[in-house]
């Protein structure tokens, strides 16, 4: 802008015709004692520097947008990689559950026959030892197959079982309770819609990311409130930590996000967890609102679905 004003102020003819820029006329007296050649050089110099400045600014904008685009592509690639792994693990888990079920009967048959043979050859130590070894290996196979299933105590069809949102959250919270010493408070008193929805890895992973983030930054407790009626389903996740830093609050959900004012630097991440969770849930028609809690001192995430969208996923 300064170069533009100088360029305009040194254009003598425009100023004499009172056709110059309104602001430029006030700086014109600065050049009144200079020769015409000097003024011409200043005017041309201001013109070219003005053009050069515009070109530099446009290049800066292009580079800035290019960097942001690259970061988003990298974050999306990371999300796709995580989702591919999740799908692969689920597929392997289903195959393991099917294998455990299918192999259970022949292994039981082998165990019964081995037990009968052990009785028949109880006086022949060399054969008895081989039969005992066979029985122990059958038991080992059973244990391995149990560990391969996603949840050995559940039926095999659990993997493809439809769930209510309450069951979704209960399953996720239970998995965190096994690895966390913090207190999880799950309130579902206002959950009245028991309709089941198709189990989705994307929803499970998205909810896990937000609950995991609350677990990471909380001090003692995580509060999860589930509300549902005939129209909407809403999940509110709160923690008792320090909340979102003010300098990143408006940018929550962007990848590679770091605060300049971190009180717990050891827990600081790149924001990929929130980005992936937000992207996955929004892909499944959820609206996400991240803010600092109005009732507690920590962070708060509000996840809301229209039931019409949620039950048609």
Secondary structure by P-SEA (a helix, b strand, c coil): caaaaaaaaaaaaaaaaccccaaaaaaccccccccaaaaaaaaaaaaaaaaaaaaaaaaaaaaaaaaaaaaaaaaaaaaaaaaaaaaaaaaaaaaaaaaaaaaaaaaaaaaaaaaaaaaaacccaaaaaaaaaaaaaaaaaaaaaaaaccccccccccccccccaaaaaaaaaaaaaacccbbbbbbcccccccccccccaaaaaaaaaaaaaaaaccccbbbbbbbbcccbbbbbbbccccccccccccccccccccccccccccccccaaaaaaaaaaaaaabbbbbbcccccccbbbbbbbbcaaaaaac
